[in-house]
Structure formats: C-alpha cells, structure tokens
C-alpha cells in the first residue's frame, strides 16, 4: 500500500511553464511607461452615452454569438467534470433473469435434469490508481481547455462591446454626413437660384445655370445613398442585439460625443495577463503540455483494481442458498510490449502540437502589441489631421462667402463660386470621417488592451458602477 502511495506522486511529462515573450518596455506610440491603463475602466465609463450603454447591455443579453460562446464554456466545463470522474471508482451493476426449460441465459442448451431458470445479480467496482499521472494530465488538459473557453467567452463579450460601439459611432457619423449633405444641397440650391435670377435679369447666361443645376443634382444624389447606408448600419446594430432589422433612435450627435483626452495604455507585460485571446492561447499551450504527459504515461503499465459481489443461481430454486453467492477481488496490469512505433509517434505528435500552440501564443502576443501600438499611433495622427481639416473647412466656408460677394458685385465670374462650393463638401466629408475615426480608435484601443478584464459578469452588464478586480491565476 505504501508503494502505491509513493508511486501515486509520480507524474510523467513536463510541468507547464508559461512561454516567454519578449515584451517591449513601452508600447510604440505611447508617451512612456504608464502603470494605469484604459483597460482598467468599465466600458460604460469610456463614452458616457446612455444610448450606447443601453445598446451594449441589450447586446450582451441577447446576442446569439455570445450565447453560443456560453454554451461552449458549459461543454468544456462538463468535459472537465468527466475527466475528474476518473479519479474515483467506477461502480455499476448487471442483472440477468430468465426462466424456461433446456435453456441457460436465454439460449437453448441441455442442462442438468430439471434445471430451470437462471439469475445473475452482481455489483461491480473498478478503480485505476493514478500511478503515472495519466489521469492527472488528462484533468490538467481538460481544465486548461475549460479556462481557455471561458477566456474566449470574455473575448466575445469584449468584441461585442467594441462592435456595437463602432457601429454606433459610424451611425452617428453617417447622420452627421447626411446633415452636411443636406446643408450642401441648400447651398447649391441657393446658388442655382442666384444664377437663375441673374439669367432672367439679363446678367447671367444659361451655362452658369446649367452647371449650377448639375452640381445641385450631384449633391442631391448623395442624400439617398447616405440614407441607404444609415439603414444598413441600423440593421447591423439590431442584428448585434439579437433583434430583427429596424430603426435605431439616437439622442446625441457625433460631435457631442466627448473623446477622452488622456488614454493611458499601461504596461505591455500586463497585456499578456489581461487580453482574453492571449490568455486563451496560454491555456491552449497548457493543454498541449498536458497531452505530452498523457502520451508518455502510455508507455507504462495501466494498473486496475476490480471487485464484484452478488448472486449467481441456476436453477432459480437455489437462489436463497449461500452457495449461490458470488464475489471476487482482483488486480490487473496491462502495458505495451510492441506497438510498431505507435506510442512514439503519439508522443512526438503531442510534442509537435505543443510547439504549434507555443508558436501561436507568441504570434498572438505580438499581434496584441501591434494592435495597441497601431491604435496609439492612429489616435495621435487623427488629432493632427483633424486640426488641418478644421482649418480647411473654415477657409472653404469663408471662400464661398467671398466668392458670392465678388460675383454679385461683378468682380469675378461664376467659376469662382462653383469652385469654392465644390471644395467645401469634400473637406466637410473628410472632417466627418476623421471625427468618426477619432472615436473609433478609442474603441479599438480599449479592445486591444483587453478592456474590462477586471469586470465580473454582472458588471459587464453595467449593474455595478465600481468593478472589483478579481484574482486571476
């Protein structure tokens, strides 16, 4: 017995060590080392917009992709429970009862004279002492897959928050562009009216009116296209929320959304412990590492302890006799002698799979560093682009006013008015796109940093204003 206890402490195969990643000291594009991180904030504190908050909460409750991810977590949990059951004895029973003449266990035979009927009722128990750690490695791998599925689920939640936020800001951007297009349409309509009046007064000509009419038609055509894009974006949001396509009511305009002035990125080393896809990749490495131990355990004999107790009687009349009691205690050992290289191939395959998962983990980590850096750099450059576009729009608006005055006073021709108007709309569209991008890049950075890593599931739904960081192993 003491030998079995001693052997039960043996676990073949390598113990798991988290793969090393050469993390940079700071993110490229950040202002320096920052212990605090945007990811520490709950998602509803990034943009304080009640409409967006309700959209996200509805999505986290109704989204079908998230429901599927939750179901996958439950599958992984039950697989881990199934693996854990191998630690315990397996107890089952078997019964056979038959009655007849010249039969035995429901088959025709020629038994002893007058022997009729057969009864077997026994309970069996079997148990495998985990001497070489095979069961422990199976459980280690199953637990790692369960933790990986849980992180994947949290990753789906983070992606949904980001997707809804991005679609929402794009919707606000399209509505802002629609406002710009309608204002531009009115400007071109006023110019057409001016040219028409001057032509009727003998001061203009048909060429001016025709060009103004063409420009007005071109700008007017942009309005139904923007309305189409708005409807498609509303449909996208509804699908994310698990609803049928329909309109989305927004109570705030794009430029009313405040862009956070200070966005700390935190330390790159912390990203490896916070971002769900990186943590899930590490769990996959752990599972693969456990498979190596399981493959090595196959080289050693598999020890089993078995027992049964019950009744075995024929004919049935003897069932109460003590001679019909049946019991057994036994032990078995089975192991490989020659497998034609199958066990070696299985072990090598497990090692190769571990190397694959380790490489994927490294690539996932590098991609995470890049995502953060891309977002930081883009945010800085979008701010610079916005400053110049604001100047361009202001200058274009001023040039339109001056051109109209000069044209009315006869100091310039109609080309100056049309050219000034044609310059304004593209500048306004570019500014609108930049305003959208300035907000989207904050959403992208929050996702890249693994935002909401410290939120519990109820807090993800916005139920608690102050998240309590849980202990993560």
C-alpha positions in Angstrom: 0.0 0.0 0.0 2.8 2.4 0.9 4.4 1.6 -2.5 1.1 2.6 -4.3 1.0 5.9 -2.3 4.6 6.6 -3.2 4.1 5.9 -6.9 0.9 8.0 -7.0 3.1 11.0 -6.5 4.8 10.3 -9.9 3.5 12.4 -12.8 5.3 11.8 -16.1 5.7 14.5 -18.7 6.9 18.1 -18.4 5.3 20.5 -15.9 3.8 23.6 -17.5 5.7 26.8 -17.8 4.2 29.8 -19.4 6.0 30.6 -22.7 8.4 33.6 -22.5 7.5 36.5 -24.7 9.9 39.4 -25.4 7.5 42.2 -24.4 8.6 45.7 -25.1 9.2 48.1 -22.2 6.6 50.5 -23.5 4.1 50.5 -26.4 5.2 52.2 -29.5 3.2 55.4 -29.8 2.8 55.8 -26.0 4.3 58.7 -24.0 6.2 56.3 -21.7 5.7 53.7 -19.0 2.2 54.0 -17.6 1.1 51.6 -14.8 -2.6 52.7 -15.3 -4.4 51.5 -18.3 -7.6 52.4 -20.2 -8.5 48.7 -19.9 -8.9 49.2 -16.1 -12.1 51.3 -16.8 -15.5 49.7 -17.2 -16.8 50.0 -20.7 -19.6 52.4 -19.8 -17.1 55.0 -18.5 -15.3 55.3 -21.8 -18.1 57.2 -23.6 -20.7 58.4 -21.2 -23.6 58.0 -23.6 -26.8 56.5 -22.2 -28.0 55.3 -25.7 -24.7 53.5 -26.3 -24.9 51.9 -22.8 -28.4 50.6 -23.5 -27.3 49.2 -26.9 -24.4 47.4 -25.4 -26.4 46.0 -22.4 -29.0 44.7 -24.8 -26.4 43.1 -27.0 -24.7 41.3 -24.0 -28.1 39.8 -23.1 -29.5 38.8 -26.5 -26.6 38.3 -28.9 -26.6 34.8 -30.4 -22.8 34.5 -30.8 -22.3 35.2 -27.1 -25.0 32.6 -26.3 -23.1 30.1 -28.4 -19.8 31.0 -26.6 -21.6 30.5 -23.3 -22.7 27.0 -24.4 -19.1 26.2 -25.5 -17.9 27.1 -22.0 -20.5 24.8 -20.5 -19.4 22.0 -22.8 -15.8 22.5 -21.7 -16.9 22.5 -18.0 -18.6 19.2 -18.4 -15.7 17.7 -20.3 -13.5 18.7 -17.3 -16.0 17.1 -14.9 -15.9 13.9 -17.0 -12.1 13.9 -16.8 -12.3 14.5 -13.0 -14.6 11.4 -12.6 -11.7 9.1 -13.5 -10.2 9.8 -10.0 -13.0 7.8 -8.4 -14.0 4.2 -8.6 -16.5 3.2 -11.3 -19.4 1.2 -9.7 -22.1 -0.5 -11.9 -24.4 -3.4 -11.7 -25.7 -6.1 -14.0 -28.6 -8.4 -13.8 -29.9 -11.3 -15.9 -33.1 -13.2 -15.1 -34.5 -15.9 -17.3 -36.9 -18.9 -16.9 -37.6 -21.8 -19.2 -36.7 -25.4 -20.0 -33.5 -26.6 -21.6 -32.1 -23.1 -21.6 -29.3 -21.2 -20.0 -29.1 -17.4 -20.1 -31.8 -17.2 -22.7 -30.0 -19.7 -25.0 -31.1 -23.3 -25.8 -28.9 -25.8 -24.0 -29.2 -29.3 -22.5 -28.5 -28.6 -18.8 -28.8 -30.9 -15.8 -32.2 -32.6 -15.5 -34.9 -30.3 -14.0 -32.6 -27.3 -14.1 -34.9 -24.4 -15.0 -34.2 -20.7 -14.9 -31.1 -18.5 -14.3 -30.4 -15.5 -12.1 -27.3 -13.3 -12.1 -27.4 -10.1 -10.0 -24.0 -8.6 -9.2 -22.5 -5.2 -8.4 -19.1 -4.4 -9.9 -16.5 -1.8 -8.9 -13.2 -0.9 -10.7 -10.6 1.7 -10.0 -7.4 2.8 -11.6 -4.7 4.2 -9.2 -3.2 7.1 -11.0 0.4 5.9 -10.5 2.0 7.6 -13.5 -0.2 10.7 -13.5 -2.1 9.8 -16.7 -5.4 10.9 -15.1 -3.8 14.0 -13.6 -2.5 15.1 -17.0 -5.9 14.4 -18.6 -7.5 16.6 -15.9 -4.9 19.3 -16.4 -5.6 19.4 -20.1 -9.4 19.5 -19.6 -9.1 22.3 -17.0 -6.9 24.3 -19.4 -9.4 23.9 -22.2 -12.2 25.0 -19.9 -10.3 28.1 -18.8 -9.5 28.8 -22.5 -13.2 28.6 -23.4 -14.0 30.9 -20.5 -11.5 33.5 -21.8 -12.8 33.1 -25.3 -16.3 33.9 -24.0 -15.0 37.0 -22.3 -13.2 37.9 -25.5 -16.5 37.6 -27.4 -18.1 40.0 -24.9 -15.3 42.5 -25.4 -15.6 42.2 -29.2 -19.3 42.7 -29.0 -18.8 45.9 -26.9 -16.4 47.1 -29.5 -18.5 46.1 -32.5 -21.6 47.8 -31.1 -19.6 51.0 -30.1 -18.0 51.1 -33.6 -21.3 50.6 -35.4 -22.9 53.2 -33.2 -20.3 55.9 -33.9 -20.4 55.0 -37.6 -24.1 55.5 -37.5 -23.7 58.9 -35.8 -21.1 59.7 -38.4 -23.4 58.8 -41.3 -26.1 61.0 -39.8 -23.6 63.8 -39.4 -22.6 63.4 -43.0 -26.3 63.4 -44.0 -26.7 66.8 -42.2 -23.6 68.1 -44.1 -25.1 66.8 -47.4 -28.4 68.5 -46.8 -26.7 71.7 -45.9 -24.6 71.5 -49.0 -27.7 70.8 -51.1 -29.3 74.0 -49.7 -26.1 75.9 -50.6 -26.1 74.7 -54.1 -29.9 75.4 -54.4 -29.3 79.0 -53.3 -26.5 79.3 -55.9 -28.8 77.9 -58.6 -31.5 80.4 -57.5 -29.0 83.2 -57.7 -27.8 82.2 -61.2 -31.4 81.7 -62.4 -32.4 85.2 -61.2 -29.4 86.8 -62.8 -30.1 85.0 -66.1 -33.7 86.1 -66.0 -32.4 89.7 -65.3 -30.1 89.5 -68.3 -26.9 89.5 -66.1 -26.2 85.8 -66.5 -26.3 83.0 -69.0 -27.6 79.5 -69.5 -24.1 78.0 -69.0 -24.0 79.2 -65.4 -27.5 77.9 -64.7 -26.8 74.5 -66.3 -23.6 74.0 -64.3 -25.3 75.0 -61.1 -28.1 72.6 -61.9 -25.7 69.8 -62.5 -23.8 70.4 -59.2 -27.1 70.5 -57.3 -28.2 67.2 -58.8 -24.9 65.6 -57.9 -25.1 66.7 -54.3 -28.7 65.7 -54.0 -27.9 62.2 -55.2 -25.6 61.8 -52.2 -28.5 62.1 -49.8 -30.4 58.8 -50.7 -27.1 57.0 -50.7 -26.3 58.2 -47.2 -29.9 57.3 -46.1 -29.3 53.8 -47.5 -26.0 53.4 -45.5 -27.8 54.6 -42.4 -30.5 52.0 -42.7 -27.9 49.3 -43.3 -25.9 50.4 -40.2 -29.1 50.4 -38.1 -29.8 46.8 -39.3 -26.3 45.8 -38.3 -26.8 47.2 -34.8 -30.1 45.4 -34.5 -28.6 42.1 -35.5 -25.8 42.5 -32.9 -28.5 43.0 -30.4 -30.3 39.8 -31.5 -33.2 41.8 -33.0 -34.8 42.0 -36.3 -33.8 44.9 -38.6 -35.3 48.2 -37.6 -34.6 51.9 -36.9 -32.2 53.0 -34.1 -33.1 56.1 -32.1 -30.0 58.2 -31.2 -30.4 61.1 -28.8 -26.9 62.6 -29.2 -24.9 63.8 -32.2 -21.4 62.8 -33.2 -19.7 66.0 -32.3 -21.4 65.9 -28.9 -19.5 62.7 -28.0 -16.5 63.6 -25.8 -13.2 61.9 -26.8 -11.2 61.0 -23.7 -8.3 63.5 -23.5 -5.9 61.1 -21.7 -5.7 57.5 -22.7 -3.1 55.6 -20.8 -2.1 52.3 -22.4 -0.5 50.6 -19.3 2.5 48.2 -19.4 3.0 45.7 -22.2 3.7 42.9 -19.7 0.3 43.4 -18.2 -1.3 42.9 -21.5 -0.3 39.3 -21.5 -2.4 38.7 -18.4 -5.4 40.8 -19.4 -6.2 40.3 -23.0 -8.6 37.4 -23.5 -7.2 36.0 -26.7 -3.6 36.0 -25.2 -4.8 34.2 -22.0 -6.8 31.7 -24.1 -3.7 31.0 -26.2 -1.7 30.4 -23.0 -4.4 27.9 -21.8 -4.1 26.1 -25.1 -0.3 25.7 -24.5 -1.0 24.3 -21.1 -3.5 21.8 -22.5 -1.0 20.7 -25.2 1.7 20.4 -22.5 -0.6 18.0 -20.5 -1.1 15.9 -23.6 2.7 15.2 -23.7 2.4 13.8 -20.2 -0.6 11.7 -21.2 1.3 10.3 -24.2 4.3 9.4 -22.1 2.1 7.7 -19.5 1.0 5.3 -22.2 4.5 3.7 -22.1 3.8 2.4 -18.5 1.5 -0.4 -17.4 -2.0 0.5 -16.5 -2.9 -0.9 -13.1 -6.5 -1.7 -12.3 -8.3 -3.0 -9.2 -11.7 -4.8 -9.7 -14.3 -6.4 -7.5 -17.8 -7.7 -7.7 -20.4 -9.2 -5.3 -23.8 -10.7 -6.0 -25.8 -13.8 -6.7 -25.4 -16.5 -9.4 -28.1 -19.2 -9.3 -29.4 -21.9 -11.6 -32.0 -23.2 -11.2 -33.9 -20.4 -9.6 -35.0 -22.5 -6.7 -31.4 -22.3 -5.2 -31.3 -18.5 -5.1 -31.6 -18.4 -1.4 -28.7 -20.8 -0.9 -25.4 -19.5 0.4 -23.7 -21.5 -2.3 -25.0 -19.1 -4.9 -23.1 -16.1 -3.5 -20.6 -14.7 -6.0 -17.7 -12.4 -5.2 -14.2 -11.6 -6.4 -11.3 -9.3 -5.7 -8.7 -8.8 -8.4 -5.9 -6.7 -9.8 -4.7 -6.3 -13.3 -1.8 -4.8 -15.1 -1.6 -4.2 -18.8 1.1 -2.4 -20.8 2.6 -2.3 -24.2 5.4 -4.5 -25.4 5.5 -3.8 -29.1 3.3 -1.2 -30.9 5.2 -0.7 -34.1 6.2 2.8 -33.1 2.6 4.0 -32.4 3.4 5.2 -28.9 6.5 7.1 -30.0 4.5 8.7 -32.9 1.8 9.7 -30.5 4.3 11.3 -28.1 6.1 13.1 -31.0 2.7 14.3 -32.3 1.9 15.7 -28.8 5.3 17.5 -28.7 4.7 18.9 -32.1 1.3 20.1 -31.2 2.8 21.8 -28.1 5.3 23.6 -30.2 2.5 24.7 -32.5 0.5 26.1 -29.6 3.6 27.9 -28.2 4.2 29.5 -31.6 0.6 30.6 -31.9 0.8 32.1 -28.4 3.9 34.1 -29.4 2.1 35.3 -32.5 -1.0 36.2 -30.6 1.1 38.2 -28.1 3.0 40.0 -30.9 -0.3 40.8 -32.6 -1.6 42.2 -29.3 1.4 44.6 -29.0 0.8 45.7 -32.6 -2.9 46.3 -32.1 -2.2 48.6 -29.2 0.6 50.4 -31.0 -1.5 50.9 -34.1 -4.3 52.4 -32.1 -2.0 54.8 -30.2 -0.3 56.0 -33.3 -3.6 56.4 -35.2 -5.1 58.4 -32.4 -2.2 60.8 -32.4 -2.3 61.2 -36.2 -6.0 61.6 -36.3 -5.8 64.5 -33.9 -3.3 66.2 -36.2 -5.4 65.5 -39.3 -8.4 67.0 -37.6 -6.7 70.3 -36.9 -5.8 70.7 -40.5 -9.2 69.7 -41.8 -10.9 72.2 -39.4 -8.8 74.9 -41.0 -9.7 73.7 -44.5 -13.4 73.7 -43.8 -13.3 77.2 -42.2 -11.3 78.5 -45.1 -13.6 76.9 -47.7 -16.7 78.4 -45.9 -15.0 81.8 -45.9 -14.1 81.5 -49.6 -17.7 80.7 -50.5 -18.9 83.9 -48.8 -16.2 86.0 -50.5 -16.8 84.4 -53.9 -20.6 85.1 -53.7 -20.0 88.7 -52.8 -17.4 89.2 -55.6 -19.8 87.5 -58.1 -22.7 89.7 -57.1 -20.6 92.8 -57.3 -19.3 91.7 -60.7 -15.7 91.3 -59.6 -15.5 87.6 -60.5 -17.2 85.1 -62.7 -19.4 82.2 -61.7 -16.5 79.7 -61.8 -15.1 81.1 -58.5 -18.5 80.5 -56.8 -18.8 76.9 -58.0 -15.2 76.1 -57.4 -15.4 77.3 -53.8 -18.6 75.3 -53.2 -17.0 72.2 -54.7 -14.1 72.4 -52.4 -16.2 72.7 -49.2 -18.1 69.4 -49.3 -15.1 67.1 -49.7 -13.4 68.9 -46.8 -16.5 68.5 -44.7 -16.8 64.8 -45.5 -13.1 64.3 -44.7 -13.6 66.1 -41.4 -16.6 63.9 -40.6 -14.6 60.8 -41.3 -11.8 61.9 -39.1 -14.2 62.7 -36.3 -15.6 59.2 -36.6 -12.1 57.7 -36.6 -11.0 59.7 -33.5 -13.8 57.9 -31.6 -13.4 54.5 -33.2 -9.7 54.4 -32.4 -10.5 54.8 -28.7 -12.8 51.8 -29.0 -10.1 49.9 -30.9 -7.6 50.7 -28.2 -9.9 49.6 -25.4 -10.4 46.2 -27.2 -6.7 45.9 -28.0 -5.8 46.4 -24.3 -8.3 43.7 -23.2 -10.7 46.3 -21.7 -13.0 45.1 -18.9 -10.5 42.4 -17.8 -11.4 43.1 -14.1 -15.2 43.1 -14.5 -17.3 40.3 -13.2 -20.2 39.0 -15.4 -22.8 41.2 -13.7 -20.6 44.2 -14.0 -20.2 43.6 -17.7 -23.9 44.3 -17.9 -23.3 47.6 -16.2 -25.0 46.5 -13.0 -22.2 47.8 -10.8 -20.5 51.2 -11.2 -17.3 50.3 -9.4 -15.7 47.0 -10.5 -13.7 44.9 -8.0 -10.6 43.4 -9.6 -10.9 39.6 -9.2 -7.9 37.3 -8.6 -6.8 35.7 -11.8 -4.4 32.8 -11.8 
